[in-house]
């Protein structure tokens, strides 16, 4: 889906002058980088350590990266271990009618010792109510939504048929390490996945009328402890505290982030991103380009086996620093896939869409980018502090058939994408399945975006576009609540209930309309200075992305702008008491929006 309706409009402001003035410089830098990089060979080195999953392999890979960053002149390297919960699948076995079938289990699922039961095939699109007391066989990637549905239907366990190779997934709705509020929200039934060849053979047995009995065992280790983390900071090299450049400060930080952990050797996911970041910093260190802002590379573990526990812990521990000095987070993940020719759908926010478009056009001459909205992915743990984000992947596969491709569209919000391919999240994620040409291409786009963020007089964050998205979202939410009000009134049985309900909902609508008026006033009276108003940008990012209150991690896949109202608008109260409670919750969530919008001044 497209991110914005007006992303191709020219913004008449100092930021647009930066885009034009720096175009030739960035293009020349990209050309030099492309001719001198060592990406592919170093990806092979990173993969040589093996699967990186809070283990000795991961420690060795981190040590190698630390040494490589320390060898770069001017870079300040810090090891900052983080605390969190990771979940590591140790082993899995599956037998069907006495025959052993290759299988693996998944993080955040319970262990089981020879759980037995009748295996029941749940065909795509069919109701799963027949699984009570049985083990369900399902085609697709193992996700929390599907497993929770099967659990609610009283299934004893689940077996997923993933694809030609078995795909690792994490079965959890939580974002980051648990809190007391969600500590016990994990799934309660064991889960394994098998490959397509074995799985479809089981389906044929069902179709032939056979009764199948399964026995599965799993071992999943959940442990709290240190999570690997590495910082490498390249300081600004030009003083910018002057009257003409009010937005640029040498203490400002451009983050470039990516995860260390991997399934299998992890060439695509995410050695490609780690080595791209390393080479971007090397290039900048040896370049005479004037950097108005510092670049901080942050590498963490706990992405795949902690459900973003590393990035969430980093955001929590660095909340103050990043709230004060963070300008932009460029996430770098899954670059250079061998069949990844689709360049139009990489994710961005409204405020970073122009930068994404510019980076692709400047680095590659590509002008077809339309983007997609960030969803529950990409280590986006920084929305609570209002930090704008750009990218994770640059390229994807074109639309394709197959379990992984279809699941990618469901997970990340775009059915136009074929995802990362059959090797993603498998033991076969090796350098041989990357394209060296595509790797250089994608890394060049990351470099172009980073150069713009570091060198522009005005940081390339478009507050006007983010404001306009918020306005459209507010209009939509107001309309949705009015529709919901009409549909819920029929559940109320007394005049007193209807009066109380109307008072609460009308007051809520007045509050939302007031917010909309404030935003409209800001846009009309201060359009020329929006892009230098950091407090405004942070407030708008919180408004458009934080799911609840001030810094809750996202749970909805996907969520529209102003997502804190999403669950309430989609919910269906059944009784009059539930309907009045719904109105009470709605008013309180709207109150939370005022906290998110504290950076927006009242314009008169």
C-alpha positions, 0 to 999 in steps of 0.5 A: 500500500502507498504511504502517502497521497502527496509524497511526490509533491515538491516541498517549498522550504529550505529542505528542498534546497538541500535536496537539490544542492547535495544531489551531485555530491551524494551521487559521486559518493555513491559511485566511489563507494560502489567501486571500492566496497568489500561487502560480499566477501565480508558477508561470507566472513560473518556467515562463517561463524554459523548461526548466531543465537545468543551463543558462542557463534554470536559472541565471536561474530560480535568480537569480529565486528567490534574489531572491524569498527575499532580499526576505522579512524575516528570511530568511538566503539562501546559495548553496552550489554542489554538485559532482556528475555530471549527464547531459544529453540533447542530441539524438536521431533515429530512422528506420524503413525510411527514415522519420523518427520523432520521438524523444528520448534519456535521461540516463545512456545512451550516445551513438550515431552511426547505430546500425542494426539490425532492429527487433524488437517485444517485446510486453508479458509476452513473453520478450525473448530474440529481441532479440540483435543487434537493436534492441528496440521496447518499450511503457512508460517507459524504465527501467534495469531494462528496458534492462538486461534487454534489454542482457543479452539482447544487444540493440543498442539500445532504442526505447520507446513512452511515451504520447500525449507522449514522456516523459523518464526517467533510465535509471540505477540509481545514486543520486547521483553515482557512486563507484568501486564503481558508476562502470561500472554504467550501461547500455551500449546507446543508448535513445530514446523515441517517442510512442504514435501513431508507436509503435503504427503500428510495431506494426501494421507488425509485425503485418502481417508487415513487416520493419522496420530502424531507424537511431538516433543519440543524443547525451548529455553527461555532465559533472562540475561545480557543481550549483545549490543555494540555501538560505533559512533562517527562524530560530526566533523563540522561545527554547525552552531550558527544563525543560518543553520538553526536545525543542525547540531553536532550533538544530534544523532543519526541512528543506523541500526540492525540485528546481529542474531540469525537463523542459520548463517543469516547471509540475507538476514542480517549479515547483509545489513551488518556489513553494509553498516560497517562499510558505510562507516568506513567510507564516511570516515575516509571521506572529506564530506562534511557531516553536520550530525553524528552517525551512531551504528547500533547492533543488537541481538534478541531480534528474532529470538526475543521479539525485538527484545534488543532494540526495545531494551536499547530504546528503554536504556537510551530513552533520554539521550535519543529523545534529546538528540535522536533525529532519524533511525535508518534500520538496515536489514535483509539486503541483496536478495538474489531475486530481489528486484522490487524496489518500490515498497520499502517502508518509510514514514510520511516524514521520511518518504521524501528521503526514501524517494531521494535516496533511490533516485540519487543512488540508482536513478530509480523513480518508481518508489511508492513505499509502504507503512511501517507495521509490526516489524523492522525493530521499530522500538523507537516510536514512543520517543517520536524518533522518525524511521526509514527503511529496513529492507530496500528490495524485495521479491516481486509477488510470488506463490508459496507460503513465505511470499504469502505470509510476508504480505500478511505480516508486513502489509503489502500483497504486492511483495513476494517477501524475502524468498524461500531461504529467509529464516532457514538454515540455507540463508547462505551467501550463495543466495545473495546477489553481489550486484543487488547487495551493492545496489541496496547498500548504495541506497542506504549510503545515499539516505545516510549522507543526506541525513548527515550533510543537509543543513536542515535534517531531511524530516518532513513534518508537513507530510507527517502533519497531513497524514495525521490530519487525514487520520483524525478525519477518518477516526472521527468518521469511524467513531460517528459510525460506531456511535450509531451502531452501538446505540441500539444496545442501550436499553434505557434513556439514562444509558443513552444519555450517558453514552451520548455525552461521553462519545460526543465529548470524545468527538469534540476533543478529536475535532479540537486536535484536528483544528490545532493541527490545521492551524499549525500547518496554515500559519507555520508551514515554512518552519515546520521542518525545524520544529523537532518537538512537533515531529516527535509528537506527530510520530508518537501520534501516528505510530504509538499504539497506546498511551506514550510508548507502548510497542505496536501489537496491531498488524497492520495498523493505520495512523493514530493506531491507539484507537484501532482496537476500540473502533474495531471492537464489538461490545455486546451488552449495554454495560460493555457499550458504556465501558467502551465509551469510557475507554474511548475517552481515556484513549483520546486523553492519551493523545493529548500527551502524545501531542504535547509538542504541538503548540496552539496556533492562533 
